Amino acid sequence: MTTNSSNKGIIYLPLEDVESEHCALIVEKGLEQVKGTENHKVELNNRRAVITINNNEVIAELQNLTIK
């Protein structure tokens, strides 16, 4: 994760077995439920989610996520 002085960070979350737009939408909807996220995007070609958070407390919640 990278952070800056404004207490924001970017998390690159690897995604296994996410190969379709349908799967990406499921991940997107799940990420919408995580409090403290400012922005999120699923990159199918890189098999990852890019999540911008606006506080450090979100890290613990994201670390507990299991994406199958």
N, C-alpha and C positions, 0 to 999 in steps of 0.2 A: 504494500500500500504506500502511496505517496501522500504527503500532507503539505500544507502551507501554513503561513502565519494566521490566516483567517479561520483556522480550525476546520478546514475542509480537507477531504481526502478522496483519493480515487482507488478503488479496489478492482482488480482484474480477477474475476472468478472463473476458473476453468469449468467448462461444461462438457461432460462426456455423453455420448449418445443423443445429443441434440442436433438432429440433421434436417429438420423440416421447419417450415414456417409455423406449423401447428404446434410443434414442441417449443419453439421460440416464444410463441404467444403464451403458453402455459407458464414458462419461466418469467416472462414479463409481468403477467398477472400476479405471480407470487412475489416478485420484487416490489410491486406496487403496495403490498401489504406491510413492507418493512418500514417502520417509522424512522425518520431522520434521513432518509435518502432524498437527495435533491434531484437526481437524474439517473436514469439507467438505460442501457441499450444492450441488446443481445446481438453479438456479431457471429453469425452462423459460419462465415468463412474462416474465422479465427477460433471457433469453438470456445467462446468465452462471453461473459457478461462484463460490461464496464459500468461500474456503479460509482456515482459521486455522492459522497455523504457530507452532511453539514455538521456533524459532531462525532466525537470519538466513542460515545456510548453505543453507537450503531454497530461498531466492529464486533462486539460480543454476540449480538443477535445474528449477524451475518455468518460468523464462524460456526454457529449452531445449525445453519441451514444445510440440508442435505438435498441435493438435486440429483435425481436419478434419470 
